[in-house]
């Protein structure tokens, strides 16, 4: 065998990105996705005939929503401010619940397996339930109003915030922790001076980011009686007052844009 034959055996002329086995796996994956999509559509029993004039209905609705009824702004402002308060107070409550829970759910700060599993369970269970469902539960407990909205926002956010903080705790530089432990520090001092300074930027950044999300989610809590602008929005939709609906959508958009700007600015300063 000549050196040229050896090179040709090692580097064939036709280069293939994937081996036959990899190509088969990719084909099976794509086929599975298409199969699940087709199976889901068939079992949803979608009335496809409604799509024929959907563009006509959308245009008609847009015509009825324009122009916004600006005389309704006095009615909208108070519930809109209440929505921001619900999101803000819910985020504050989230911090006091999620922060200690994250240390329990982090493997390097909780060597006790049952306690660690309990922390993980709390984070998973709270974020697996939608905010509106939490709102329904707390409306049944506290009655209609912003208190139910605050707790709904908080419970939904605990899993999100706690998970990100717990992951950042598990990714800290263990060298700093070992250095503090070598100095004879107590367990609390290790957490205060070895762990906490490393995760504080993530904590504040996550809280601000979640506050931005909570403002958006709080706008619909009024649909189930948990306070905020959602109550007025739901009432206007039921009365087919589309000019009022468009006004509320514009005000919600304005608040969301402001919260997005504030969140980005604060997180930029932190990082």
C-alpha positions in Angstrom: 0.0 0.0 0.0 1.4 3.3 -1.0 1.4 6.4 1.2 -1.2 8.0 -1.2 -3.6 5.0 -0.6 -3.1 5.5 3.2 -4.0 9.2 2.9 -7.1 8.5 0.8 -8.3 5.9 3.3 -7.9 8.3 6.2 -9.4 11.3 4.3 -12.0 10.1 1.8 -12.9 12.4 -1.1 -16.5 12.7 -0.1 -16.7 14.4 3.3 -19.8 13.8 5.3 -20.8 15.9 8.3 -22.7 13.1 10.0 -22.1 9.4 10.2 -24.8 7.0 9.0 -25.8 6.4 12.7 -26.0 10.1 13.4 -28.0 10.7 10.2 -30.5 8.0 11.2 -30.9 9.5 14.7 -31.5 12.9 13.2 -34.1 11.5 10.7 -35.9 9.7 13.6 -35.9 12.9 15.6 -37.4 15.0 12.7 -39.9 12.3 12.0 -40.9 12.2 15.6 -41.5 15.9 15.8 -43.6 15.9 12.6 -45.6 12.9 13.8 -46.3 14.6 17.2 -47.3 17.9 15.4 -49.7 16.1 13.0 -51.1 13.9 15.9 -51.7 17.0 18.0 -53.5 18.9 15.3 -55.7 16.0 14.5 -56.8 15.6 18.1 -57.4 19.3 18.7 -60.4 19.2 16.3 -59.6 22.7 14.9 -62.4 24.3 12.9 -60.4 25.2 9.9 -63.3 27.0 8.2 -63.0 29.8 10.6 -59.6 30.6 9.1 -61.2 31.5 5.8 -62.5 34.9 7.0 -60.1 35.4 9.9 -58.4 38.3 8.2 -61.8 40.0 7.6 -62.7 39.6 11.3 -59.3 40.9 12.4 -59.7 44.0 10.2 -63.2 44.6 11.5 -62.0 44.4 15.1 -59.1 46.8 14.4 -61.6 49.3 12.9 -63.8 49.1 16.0 -60.8 49.6 18.3 -59.7 52.8 16.5 -59.5 55.5 17.7 -58.9 54.8 21.4 -61.3 56.3 23.8 -59.0 58.8 25.6 -61.9 60.0 27.8 -61.7 56.7 29.6 -58.1 57.4 30.8 -59.3 58.6 34.3 -60.9 55.2 34.9 -57.8 53.3 33.7 -55.0 55.0 35.6 -55.8 53.8 39.1 -56.1 50.1 38.1 -53.0 50.5 36.1 -51.0 51.8 39.0 -52.5 49.0 41.2 -51.1 46.5 38.6 -47.6 47.9 39.1 -48.0 47.8 42.9 -49.2 44.1 42.7 -46.1 43.2 40.6 -43.7 45.2 42.8 -45.0 43.8 46.2 -45.3 40.3 44.7 -41.6 40.5 43.7 -40.6 41.7 47.1 -42.4 38.8 48.8 -40.7 36.5 46.2 -37.3 37.6 47.4 -37.9 36.8 51.0 -39.2 33.3 50.1 -36.9 32.4 47.2 -33.6 33.6 48.7 -33.4 31.2 51.6 -35.1 28.4 49.6 -32.3 28.7 47.0 -29.7 27.9 49.6 -31.7 24.9 50.6 -32.0 23.8 47.0 -28.3 24.2 46.2 -26.3 21.0 46.6 -23.1 22.6 47.9 -24.9 24.5 50.7 -27.3 21.7 51.7 -25.5 18.3 52.1 -28.6 16.9 53.8 -30.4 15.0 51.0 -34.0 15.1 52.4 -33.7 18.8 53.0 -32.2 19.4 49.5 -35.0 17.4 47.9 -37.6 19.5 49.9 -36.0 22.7 48.5 -36.0 21.3 45.0 -39.7 20.3 45.4 -40.7 23.8 46.5 -39.0 25.4 43.5 -40.5 22.9 41.0 -44.0 22.9 42.4 -44.3 26.7 42.6 -43.2 27.4 39.0 -45.2 24.5 37.6 -48.5 26.3 38.3 -49.5 29.3 36.1 -50.0 32.7 37.7 -53.7 32.8 36.9 -54.2 29.4 38.6 -52.4 30.7 41.7 -54.7 33.8 41.5 -57.8 31.6 41.5 -56.5 29.7 44.6 -55.7 32.9 46.5 -58.9 34.6 45.5 -60.7 31.6 47.1 -58.5 32.2 50.3 -58.3 36.0 50.6 -61.3 37.0 48.4 -61.2 39.2 45.3 -58.6 42.0 45.4 -54.9 42.9 45.1 -53.9 40.7 48.0 -54.7 37.6 46.0 -52.8 39.0 43.1 -49.7 39.8 45.2 -49.5 36.2 46.5 -50.2 34.7 43.1 -47.3 36.7 41.6 -45.1 35.7 44.5 -45.8 32.0 44.4 -45.3 31.8 40.6 -42.0 33.7 40.9 -40.5 31.8 43.7 -39.6 28.8 41.5 -38.1 30.9 38.8 -36.0 33.2 41.0 -35.0 30.4 43.4 -33.9 28.1 40.6 -31.6 30.7 39.1 -30.1 31.6 42.4 -29.6 28.0 43.4 -27.8 27.3 40.1 -25.5 30.3 40.7 -24.7 29.1 44.2 -23.7 25.7 42.8 -21.4 27.4 40.3 -19.5 29.5 42.8 -15.7 29.4 43.1 -15.1 26.8 45.8 -11.6 28.1 46.3 -12.8 31.2 48.1 -15.0 29.0 50.3 -12.2 26.7 51.2 -9.9 29.6 52.1 -12.5 31.0 54.5 -13.1 27.5 56.0 -9.3 27.1 56.5 -9.3 30.2 58.6 -11.6 28.6 61.1 -14.8 30.4 60.2 -18.2 29.1 61.2 -20.7 27.8 58.7 -22.7 31.0 58.8 -19.5 33.1 58.3 -18.6 30.9 55.3 -22.0 31.6 53.8 -21.8 35.3 54.5 -18.3 35.9 53.3 -17.6 33.1 50.9 -20.9 32.4 49.1 -23.1 35.4 49.4 -20.7 38.0 47.8 -20.3 35.7 44.7 -24.1 35.3 44.1 -25.4 38.8 45.0 -25.1 40.2 41.4 -27.2 37.2 40.2 -29.7 37.7 43.0 -30.3 41.4 42.2 -30.3 40.9 38.5 -32.8 38.0 38.7 -35.1 39.9 41.0 -35.2 42.9 38.7 -35.7 40.7 35.6 -38.6 38.9 37.4 -40.2 42.2 38.4 -40.3 43.1 34.7 -42.0 39.8 33.9 -44.4 40.2 36.8 -45.7 43.5 35.5 -46.7 41.8 32.3 -48.3 38.9 34.1 -50.2 41.1 36.6 -52.2 42.7 33.8 -54.4 39.7 33.4 -54.9 38.8 37.0 -58.0 40.9 37.1 -59.7 38.5 34.8 -60.1 36.2 37.8 -60.7 38.9 40.4 -57.1 39.3 41.7 -57.0 43.1 41.2 -55.3 45.4 38.7 -56.3 46.6 35.3 -57.4 43.2 34.2 -60.8 43.8 35.8 -61.5 46.9 33.7 -60.1 45.1 30.6 -62.3 42.1 31.1 -65.4 44.3 31.7 -64.8 46.3 28.5 -64.3 43.2 26.4 -67.5 41.7 27.7 -69.3 45.0 26.8 -67.7 45.1 23.4 -66.3 48.5 24.2 -63.4 48.1 21.9 -62.3 51.7 22.0 -61.8 51.4 25.7 -59.9 48.1 25.2 -57.5 49.7 22.7 -56.8 52.5 25.2 -56.0 50.0 28.0 -53.8 48.0 25.7 -51.9 51.1 24.8 -51.4 52.0 28.5 -50.3 48.5 29.3 -47.8 48.6 26.4 -46.5 51.9 27.8 -46.0 50.5 31.3 -44.3 47.4 29.9 -41.9 49.4 27.8 -41.0 51.6 30.8 -40.4 48.5 33.0 -38.3 46.9 30.3 -36.1 50.1 30.1 -35.8 50.2 33.9 -35.0 46.5 34.2 -32.4 46.7 31.4 -30.8 49.8 33.0 -30.6 48.3 36.5 -29.3 45.0 35.3 -26.7 46.8 33.2 -25.5 48.7 36.3 -25.3 45.4 38.3 -23.3 43.5 35.8 
